[in-house]
């Protein structure tokens, strides 16, 4: 039997994407949406409209919390202690929850953004703090994290549900980490390459890494980046294979 794969996308990050219909067009090819909570991008107005569109397409709605760093779009690492990280997450979950409750909707999952996501994948204190915050807020929520990383293993230790997240439009390193964006070919631009990696993620077969090896990774959800130049083309290709 073919494994059921979720497809997620980070949204609510651009007023232009919202007004142009770009985000809504992507919603036809995904099953889960991660909504920015105002700390790296977005605001309550954008959140509300994104929630309304997600409801229209019957998508799972999740929070996309980040460092409090709009200036750098949440992409710079920050040194916070355990309680500061928890507070950071809880504040943002409450912001989105307020919007959802106004529409009589419930949160389905949480996916950290940018540097916070990357740090939680490799730093146990960040991973534990995020997992505890999510569990404390609602222990039925699902935490999306980089497949096989500390963000997943630390969440599982406290009984939090998790989805191993994978990427079709990013290259990987041999250790299962994403290739740094600074490296050439870290971002895939050819749809055939995206299709090839998607097939491997869906059927669990090995695929090539940027540093010349092959890996297999577990995949519960595939991320589509809304801000890549070929986002809609990639989204349709991924959807056709995964669904």
PLY file of the C-alpha trace (Angstrom):
ply
format ascii 1.0
element vertex 243
property float x
property float y
property float z
element edge 242
property int vertex1
property int vertex2
end_header
0.00 0.00 0.00
1.26 3.47 -0.90
2.20 5.50 2.16
0.00 8.53 2.79
2.16 11.64 2.65
1.10 15.05 3.94
2.14 18.12 1.92
2.71 21.36 3.84
3.51 24.95 2.96
4.60 27.99 4.98
2.15 30.84 4.40
0.97 34.17 5.75
4.48 35.50 5.19
3.79 37.88 2.31
1.04 40.42 1.71
1.90 40.32 -1.99
1.42 36.55 -2.16
-1.90 36.91 -0.35
-3.29 39.69 -2.56
-1.99 38.18 -5.82
-3.67 34.85 -5.13
-0.33 33.01 -5.14
-0.85 31.50 -1.67
-4.40 30.46 -2.49
-3.30 28.83 -5.74
-0.74 26.77 -3.81
-3.46 25.62 -1.43
-4.92 23.40 -4.17
-1.77 21.26 -4.02
-1.22 20.93 -0.24
-2.92 19.33 2.75
-1.43 21.37 5.61
-0.64 25.07 5.99
1.84 26.59 8.46
0.81 30.15 9.27
3.32 32.81 10.34
2.40 34.24 13.73
3.74 37.78 13.29
7.23 37.38 14.75
9.15 36.88 11.49
6.37 37.87 9.10
2.65 38.49 8.90
0.11 40.06 11.22
-3.39 39.26 12.49
-5.03 40.55 9.31
-2.88 38.29 7.13
-3.38 35.41 9.55
-7.16 35.78 9.40
-7.30 35.80 5.60
-4.91 32.84 5.39
-7.04 30.94 7.90
-10.17 31.70 5.88
-8.53 30.41 2.70
-7.26 27.30 4.52
-10.79 26.63 5.77
-12.09 26.99 2.20
-9.71 24.27 1.00
-10.19 22.09 4.10
-6.51 22.17 5.06
-4.88 21.23 8.35
-3.95 24.51 10.01
-0.71 24.86 11.93
1.36 27.56 13.61
4.70 28.65 12.15
6.50 30.29 15.11
9.93 31.85 14.83
12.46 34.00 16.58
11.21 37.54 17.18
13.18 38.92 14.25
11.21 40.48 11.39
14.27 42.41 10.25
16.02 39.17 9.26
12.88 37.13 8.47
13.73 34.85 11.40
16.79 33.48 9.64
19.44 34.56 12.16
20.30 32.29 15.07
19.56 33.69 18.54
20.89 32.59 21.91
17.93 32.04 24.24
17.60 29.98 27.40
15.10 27.16 27.90
12.30 29.25 29.41
12.75 32.04 26.86
12.28 29.54 24.04
9.15 28.11 25.64
7.69 31.58 26.16
8.52 32.50 22.56
6.57 29.49 21.26
3.62 29.85 23.63
3.13 33.51 22.75
2.86 32.71 19.06
0.60 29.71 19.53
-1.78 31.88 21.52
-1.78 34.56 18.80
-2.84 32.10 16.10
-5.21 30.29 18.44
-7.10 33.53 19.02
-7.63 33.89 15.26
-8.69 30.26 14.93
-11.16 30.43 17.80
-12.87 33.41 16.17
-13.59 31.08 13.24
-14.44 28.09 15.46
-11.39 26.23 14.16
-8.69 24.19 15.87
-4.94 24.08 15.47
-3.58 20.84 14.00
0.21 21.16 14.18
3.23 23.34 14.84
6.25 23.84 12.60
9.06 26.17 13.71
10.48 28.59 11.15
13.94 29.39 9.83
16.81 29.55 12.30
14.59 28.29 15.13
13.74 25.18 13.07
17.38 24.56 12.19
18.62 25.05 15.76
16.00 22.69 17.16
17.16 20.04 14.70
20.67 19.99 16.17
20.44 21.44 19.70
18.65 19.30 22.29
17.80 22.23 24.60
16.00 24.07 21.81
14.26 20.87 20.71
13.09 20.05 24.25
11.91 23.59 24.96
9.84 23.73 21.77
8.39 20.26 22.37
7.47 21.11 25.97
5.82 24.37 24.92
3.71 22.61 22.30
2.81 19.78 24.68
1.88 22.27 27.41
-0.30 24.25 24.99
-2.10 21.20 23.58
-0.70 17.68 23.83
-2.78 16.57 20.83
-0.88 18.81 18.42
1.66 17.39 15.95
5.17 18.82 15.81
6.72 19.01 12.34
10.51 18.70 12.41
13.42 17.76 10.17
13.28 14.02 9.59
15.50 12.07 11.97
16.63 15.16 13.86
16.70 16.06 17.56
13.49 18.06 17.14
11.73 14.76 16.44
13.50 12.54 18.97
13.16 15.01 21.86
9.45 15.48 21.14
8.88 11.73 21.11
10.52 11.42 24.53
7.72 13.44 26.12
4.96 11.73 24.14
4.32 14.48 21.61
3.09 13.43 18.19
5.53 14.16 15.36
5.79 14.28 11.57
9.17 13.70 9.94
9.43 16.57 7.47
11.27 16.25 4.16
12.07 18.56 1.27
11.85 17.91 -2.44
13.33 21.24 -3.51
16.40 21.16 -1.26
19.48 18.99 -1.50
20.69 16.99 1.50
24.04 16.14 3.07
25.11 12.59 3.95
24.16 13.04 7.63
20.55 13.82 6.72
20.83 17.56 7.23
19.76 20.05 4.59
22.56 21.49 2.48
23.42 25.03 3.58
21.76 27.60 1.34
25.19 29.13 0.77
26.30 26.07 -1.25
25.79 25.83 -4.99
22.86 23.53 -5.88
21.47 23.65 -2.34
18.17 24.74 -3.90
16.79 22.63 -6.72
15.58 24.60 -9.73
14.79 21.80 -12.18
11.35 20.22 -11.88
12.64 16.82 -13.02
15.12 16.79 -10.11
12.28 17.71 -7.74
10.14 14.88 -9.12
12.99 12.37 -8.78
13.63 13.26 -5.13
9.90 13.28 -4.37
9.54 9.73 -5.67
12.36 8.59 -3.39
10.80 10.34 -0.38
7.42 8.76 -1.07
8.63 5.19 -1.64
11.47 5.30 0.91
14.25 4.65 -1.57
17.75 6.13 -1.51
18.56 9.39 -3.25
21.80 11.27 -3.90
23.23 13.87 -1.54
25.09 17.04 -2.45
28.33 15.63 -0.99
28.27 12.55 -3.20
26.54 9.81 -1.20
23.07 8.25 -0.96
20.62 8.34 1.94
17.17 7.09 2.85
14.97 9.14 5.19
11.55 8.65 6.68
8.97 11.07 5.35
5.56 11.93 6.81
5.19 15.38 5.26
6.84 17.16 2.33
7.39 20.91 2.54
6.74 23.23 -0.39
8.41 26.64 -0.20
5.95 29.29 -1.38
8.72 31.78 -2.18
10.69 29.70 -4.68
10.48 30.92 -8.30
8.85 27.68 -9.51
6.68 27.09 -6.44
3.44 26.34 -8.30
5.13 24.07 -10.84
6.94 22.21 -8.06
3.78 21.99 -5.96
1.78 20.35 -8.75
4.59 17.90 -9.49
4.94 16.94 -5.82
1.16 16.64 -5.38
0.79 14.39 -8.44
3.44 12.01 -7.08
2.60 12.08 -3.35
-1.16 11.94 -3.78
0 1
1 2
2 3
3 4
4 5
5 6
6 7
7 8
8 9
9 10
10 11
11 12
12 13
13 14
14 15
15 16
16 17
17 18
18 19
19 20
20 21
21 22
22 23
23 24
24 25
25 26
26 27
27 28
28 29
29 30
30 31
31 32
32 33
33 34
34 35
35 36
36 37
37 38
38 39
39 40
40 41
41 42
42 43
43 44
44 45
45 46
46 47
47 48
48 49
49 50
50 51
51 52
52 53
53 54
54 55
55 56
56 57
57 58
58 59
59 60
60 61
61 62
62 63
63 64
64 65
65 66
66 67
67 68
68 69
69 70
70 71
71 72
72 73
73 74
74 75
75 76
76 77
77 78
78 79
79 80
80 81
81 82
82 83
83 84
84 85
85 86
86 87
87 88
88 89
89 90
90 91
91 92
92 93
93 94
94 95
95 96
96 97
97 98
98 99
99 100
100 101
101 102
102 103
103 104
104 105
105 106
106 107
107 108
108 109
109 110
110 111
111 112
112 113
113 114
114 115
115 116
116 117
117 118
118 119
119 120
120 121
121 122
122 123
123 124
124 125
125 126
126 127
127 128
128 129
129 130
130 131
131 132
132 133
133 134
134 135
135 136
136 137
137 138
138 139
139 140
140 141
141 142
142 143
143 144
144 145
145 146
146 147
147 148
148 149
149 150
150 151
151 152
152 153
153 154
154 155
155 156
156 157
157 158
158 159
159 160
160 161
161 162
162 163
163 164
164 165
165 166
166 167
167 168
168 169
169 170
170 171
171 172
172 173
173 174
174 175
175 176
176 177
177 178
178 179
179 180
180 181
181 182
182 183
183 184
184 185
185 186
186 187
187 188
188 189
189 190
190 191
191 192
192 193
193 194
194 195
195 196
196 197
197 198
198 199
199 200
200 201
201 202
202 203
203 204
204 205
205 206
206 207
207 208
208 209
209 210
210 211
211 212
212 213
213 214
214 215
215 216
216 217
217 218
218 219
219 220
220 221
221 222
222 223
223 224
224 225
225 226
226 227
227 228
228 229
229 230
230 231
231 232
232 233
233 234
234 235
235 236
236 237
237 238
238 239
239 240
240 241
241 242
